[in-house]
Amino acid sequence: MLDFHCHSLFSDGTDAPEELARMGQEAGLDALALTDHDTLEGLPRFLAEQPNVKTRLVPGIELSCRFLGRSLHVLGLFVNPGDQTFQHRLVGLRQRRDDRNLRMVDKLRTMGLPITWELVQAQAPTALVARPHFAKALVACGAASSAPEAFLRYVGDHAPGYVEREELEPAEAIRWIWEAQGVPLVAHPGRFGRGFIWDEAMAVLQSIGMAGFEAFYGDYSPSEQTYFNALAARLGMARSGGSDYHGANKPGLKLGVGWGGLKVPGELLAELEKVRQKGV
């Protein structure tokens, strides 16, 4: 059993990278990938646990893109964390995130909320600040009673305090990942759109270098899982899967099993390795 999608405290999760490695072994996983948003900073601590666990630890990342007017997330599995070109590119990407965060603080303050950038930063255990940290700050300053309420009222995708950030084009993210010796895959396409759109849209992404997508995901319905596995077969694309575990920021979602029904087949590891070898 595999889990190729989880987050540590270096992005918007709550667990340390080394804790995730140990949890992967406790969950009986054959392989586990750490895929933090826009950063590789947690990978050295994650990979350093390899001698101590039987679970294979896979370096990864998740990049946000804009596609068909919506946010599309692209996973990069097996990326080389020592690739200096990739690291330099990610510095610029995180600057875009920081610029958006400052604009979001300004927007929330114009709404009369007593929030400051310093308060938001104080909620983040590392340098990368994301919306869960905004939610915690809004609770800390008394603007919301809980993080879910803060998302609903202020910083969720359609909430009045939300600010979009400049995102990559899919072709750019795909190129970055291949050049870092990784495999680019669409994360949770079931969240983006269902049905006929993916028969066409995934073919477009495939034509610009996308290797595959998550056919298994932490909150897919049985019909979604069936659909995306069939789509992978029709297009000849690689399959991946994972829980999208975030620790306490997604209560009830567990590493390896998602909400309880997730089971990513172990043979996908060999499939993805073959794709990687072709691209290297």
Secondary structure, 3 states (H helix, E strand, C coil): CEECCECCCCCCCCCCHHHHHHHHHHCCCCEEEECCECCCCCHHHHHCCHHHCCCEEEEEEEEEEEECCEEEEEEEECCCCCCHHHHHHHHHHHHHHHHHHHHHHHHHHHCCCCCCHHHHHHCCCCCCCCHHHHHHHHHHCCCCCCHHHHHHHHHCCCCCCCCCCCCECHHHHHHHHHHCCCEEEECCHHHHCCCHHHHHHHHHHHHCCCCEEEEEECCCCHHHHHHHHHHHHHHCCEEEEECCECHHHCCCCECCCECCCCCECCCHHHHHHHHHHHHC
